[in-house]
Amino acid sequence: MINDAMTEADRDFVDALLNAVENITDFHSRQKTQGFAVPKENGVVLGQKVRGLSRVGLYVPGGTAAYPSSVLMNAVPAKIAGVGEIILVTPPQKDGTPNKDILVAAAVCGVDRVFLAGGAQAVAALAYGTEAMPKVDKIVGPGNIYVATAKKLLFGTVDIDMIAGPSEILILADHKANPKYIAADLLSQAEHDVLASAILVTTSESIADETIEELELQAKGLSRESIILQSLRDYGAVIVCDTKKHAVEIANRLSPEHLEVMFDNPIEYIGQIENAGSVFLGPYAPESLGDYYAGPNHVLPTGGTARFFSPLSVNSFEKKMSYIYYTQEALETAKEDILTIAGREGLTAHANAVRVRF
């Protein structure tokens, strides 16, 4: 099924995916964790072994909101981490067939198997396994509220990437920013969902006014105009600040999924940004560049969780195992300290496990 999709695929689409995969691979290859072994005195060896997870489940929406880019962003780092098998689940279309674009992306990324299943039931099948579908160690990928809730409830039975909410963008802009660019980027997030959040924080009242005009102008005729308008009405905002410092403070407080910095010399501000899923610097780094092509992952923390969560990465698909080797001489040197600590904790069997060896 996967290979058949490649033979029928549009060549330009395949080439675009391959170019994106090249960028995503280049960025994520630098994240791979190396194991280590540390020889110490008395023959002691301490170390850490890093392995990819055995099997990962990737959920990809396949209905009206089919995102082949999500296949790339999840499967590529999993492959780099050394995951043994990637199982993709995606809902069938109304005619019972899979979305062909998703299959093409799966082929490009080396996904191992595809199952036509969707919703919370597909997440449960991945977590527990069925006669046809194998049980996985981790479930990643976007979905609606039912998918997100199922992943949350099954955390502990399996690992998950994160509990993702509606998409967000916050744009910091000064008086030199281009309102057309600002409006276009706000709209690019508002079209995701009526619950999506698009916020402008600017030091210029004129930029604020011009951006609002551009939002109304550019929204007309877009394919998801009704979704955009409801999103902007319910969760959009334009905030005018006195200083750039205050604007950055607001951004750090809100901890957005996507943060665009359209200040003059934007790279100067990267050190002041503490909380954001992904940061886009300057007028020519629109959020959609990160969604599809640049290389950094587009699976990002939402709902303010960028305060303590990180983007999906190669490390998300790795597990670490430590190991210890001690000689008799080394253990004897450590014996009294271990017995002292075990005694304070009242764990006499712990102490005995050391004492019996001498």
Secondary structure, DSSP 4 states (H G I P E B T S, - for coil): -HHHHHHHS-HHHHHHHHHHHHHHHHHHHTTPPPPEEEE-GGG-EEEEEEEE-SEEEEE---SSS--HHHHHHHHHHHHHHT-SEEEEEE---TTSPPPHHHHHHHHHHT--EEEE--HHHHHHHHHH--SSS---SEEE----HHHHHHHHHHBTTBEES----S-EEEEEE-TTS-HHHHHHHHHHHHTT-TT-EEEEEES-HHHHHHHHHHHHHHHTT-TTHHHHHHHHHHH-EEEE-S-HHHHHHHHHHH--SEEEEESSSGGGGGGG--S-SEEEESTT--HHHHHHTSSS-S----TTGGGT-----GGGGEEEEEEEE--HHHHHHHHHHHHHHHHHHT-HHHHHHHHTT-
